[in-house]
Amino acid sequence: MEWLLGYLAIGAIVGFFAGLLGIGGGAVMVPLLVIIFEAQGLPREHVLHLAVGTAMSTILFTALSSIRAHSQRGSLRWDIPLALTPGILLGGLAGSLFAGAISTFALAVGFCVIIYVAGINILLDRQPKPGRELPGPFGLSIAGFIFGGVSSLVALGGAFMTVPYMLYCNVPMRAAVGVAAVIGFPIALAGSVGYLYAGWNQPHLPQWSFGYIYLPAMLGIVIASVLLAPVGAAAAHRWPVKWLKRIFGVLLLVFATRMVWTLS
């Protein structure tokens, strides 16, 4: 029962920040799921891959709830995510399949490095050149492949790269959050399929695992996250943009540090 409460708590946090910042929640879920899975006694050699695969599967549902909330508030630019999506699907599938072939330690180190870099970039708040714009469809497809591949490796919905990139190209913060919310779905779809396949024939996985997706954790997180995502979206349209950027950057650094602590 205590594990279910833990999953619900994670889902509530993830759902709120998905609506607030467009993040899929992997930066929150992966470290916490690692702690819970180890406490449950799940096989240590599979713990991180299960955490990443499970987190990726929950982003599917959280992203849909966040998209609906942002769409109702008119902050979505559908042209950008539609151009990004083909590359995201290919990159997400490639990244998740590659993740199953690398060690838990290597995956964790890569996770920490990427999150630290993203958090520092957000907090520096460098202003882009006024005339800079997004690239054309081909350039956005290449960017999507990179976003999808890296995001699937660390179970992030893509906001940690997408939002800084959108800001770099002079897309307003709230519109950037809306784009991140939309592309979280194709990233999660490709990544979930990849983690399902990569872990399907792995030995010693716990009961109720489908590949690297642990169903009890997924259901507990999803129940709470879809309820809290609209609350976060409402806050995103009320709070100052500067607050949103600072919260985003600090959140990434905090959870990367927590993962480093877990590894040490």
N, C-alpha and C positions, 0 to 999 in steps of 0.2 A: 504493500500500500504506500509506503514512504517513497518508493521509486516513482509511482504514478504522480504523487504530489510534486516531486522534483521535475518530472517531465512537464506538468501543467505550468509550473513556475517558469521554466525555460520558455515555454510557448507564449506566456503572457509578455515576457520581456521582448522576445523576438518579434511578436506581432506589433507591439507598440513602436519599436524602432524601424520595422519594415514600413509602416505607414509614415513615420516621422522623416526618415532619411532615405527610403527606397532600398535599404540594405536587406539582403536575403536572410541574414542572421547567422551565417556560419562562424563569424568572428566571436559571437556569443555562444552558440551551441556547441561547437567542437570542443573547446576546453572543458565546458561543464559536462558534456556527455562522456568525455574521457574519464573524468572524476567519478561519475555515477556508474559507468560500466565497470571500472576497476573495483569499485566498492561492491558491485553485484557479483563479482567474481567471473566476469566474462573472460574468455581466453586472451591473455595479454598480447599475444602476437597479432590478434585481430582487432584490438580495441580501437586504435586510431582510424583504421579503415572503416570499421563499423560506425564510428562517430561521424566521419566525413560523409559516408554513403547515406546514413540516416538523416543527417542535417540537410543534405542535398534534396532528398525526397520530400521533406517538409516544406522546402522553399516553393515547391509547386503550388501548394495550397495557400501559403502566406502571400505569395506574389499575386494570385488571383484576387484575394481580398483587398490587397493594397491597390491594385490596378483599379478595381471598382470604386474605391474611395476617392482616389485622385481624379478619376474620370468624372465623377459627380461634381467635383470642384473645378473642373475645366483647366487642369494644369498639365494635361498630356499633349505631347507633340508626337503623333503616330508616325510621321514620316521618318524620324530618326531611328526608332527601334525596328521599323520594317526593313530599313536598309542594313541594319546591324545583324538581323536575325539569321540569314543564311550562314554567315561566318561563325556566329555564336554556336549554332547547332553542330557544325563540323568540328569546331574547336573544343566544345564541351564534351563531345563523344570521344575525341582523340585524347583529351586530357584525363578523362576518367578511366579509360582503358590503360593508359600509361601508369596511372596511380597504382593500379593493382600489381604492377610489376616492380615497384620500388619499395624500399624498406620503410618501416614505420618511422624510424629516426629521420631519414632523409625527407620524408613527407612533412614531418613536424618542423624541421629546420626551415624548409622552404616556406611553410605557412608563416612562421615568425618573421622571416626577412621581408616577405611581401607586405605583411600588415604594418610593420614598422615604417617601411618606406612610404606607404600610402598615408599613414597617420601624420608623419612629419610634413609631407607635401601639403596636406590640408591645413595644418596649423600655421605654416609659413604664409599662407594666403597671398601668394604672389599674383599681382594683377596682370592679365594677358594684354598683348598689344591690341589696341582698339579695332584694327582692321582684320584681325584673325577670324576665320570662319571654319566651319566644319568642312571636311573634304567631300568629294562626290560619292556616289554609290559604291564604286570600286574601293575607294579608300576606307569607307565605313565598313565594308565587308571584311577587309583585312584587319581593321581594328576589332571587329566582332570576333574574328577567329582567335585573336590574342586574348580578348576578354573572356571568351568561352573556355579556352584551354586552361588558362591560369585559374579562373574561378572554379572550374570543376576539380582541380587539384586540391583546393583548400576549402571547398564547400561554401563559397561566398556567392551571393546573387549577382555580383558584378559591380555593385555601387562603389566599392573601394577603388576601382579603376575608372568606371564610367563617369562618376560625378566629377572627379578632378579633370578628366579629359574634356567633359562638356564645359566646365568652367574655363579651362584653357582656351576653348574655342568660342568664348563669350556667350555661351548659353546661360540664361539666368538660373539661379540656384534652385528655385522651386520647379522649373521646367526640367532641370537636370535630375532632380529627385524623381519626377514622374517618369522620365526615360529609364532610369535605373530600376524602377518598380516593374516596368513592362518587360525589360530584357531579362529580369530575374526568372521569368517563366521558361523561355527557351533554354537558358543555361541549365536550369534545374531539370528540365525534361531530358536533355541530352546527357547530363551528368548522372541522373538516376538510372537511365537505361544502361549506361556504361558500368556503374557500380553494381547493378543487379547482375550483369553478365560476368564481370570480373570476379565476383565472389561466389558465383553459383555452385561451382564444384570444389570450393575450398573446404578442407577437412576441419573438424572441431569448431564449427560455428554454432552459436547457441540456438536453442529451439525458437521458432517463430522468426528466424532470420530468412530473408529472401535475398540471396547474394549478400552484399554488404549493407543491406537495409534491415534494421531491427524493428519489426512491426510495432511492438508495445510502446517503444519510445516515440516512434513516428506519430502514432495515433494520439498519444497524450499531448505532444507538442502542438499538433495541428488543431486540436479542439480549442485550446486557449489562444493560439496565434491568430486564427481567423476572426475571433471576437474582438481582439485588441488592435488589429491593424487600422480599422476606421478611426479609432480614438487617436492613434498616432498621426494619421493623415490630417485630422482636424487641427491638431497642435501645430503641424508643419505650416499651416496657412494662417496661424495666429502669431507664432513666435517670430522675432526678428531673424533675418537671414544670417547675421553674424553669429547668433546663438547656435543656429543649425550647424554651421561650419565648425565651430569650436566643439560642440558636442560630438560631432562625427569624428573629428581628429583625435580627441581625447579617448573616445570609446575604443578606437582601433588600437591605440598605444596600450591601454589598460589590458585588453585581452591578449595582445601579443606578449606582454610581460608575464601574464598569468601562464601562458603556454610555456615560456622559457623556464619559469619556476617549476612547472610540472616535469619538464625534461631533466632538470638538474638533480 
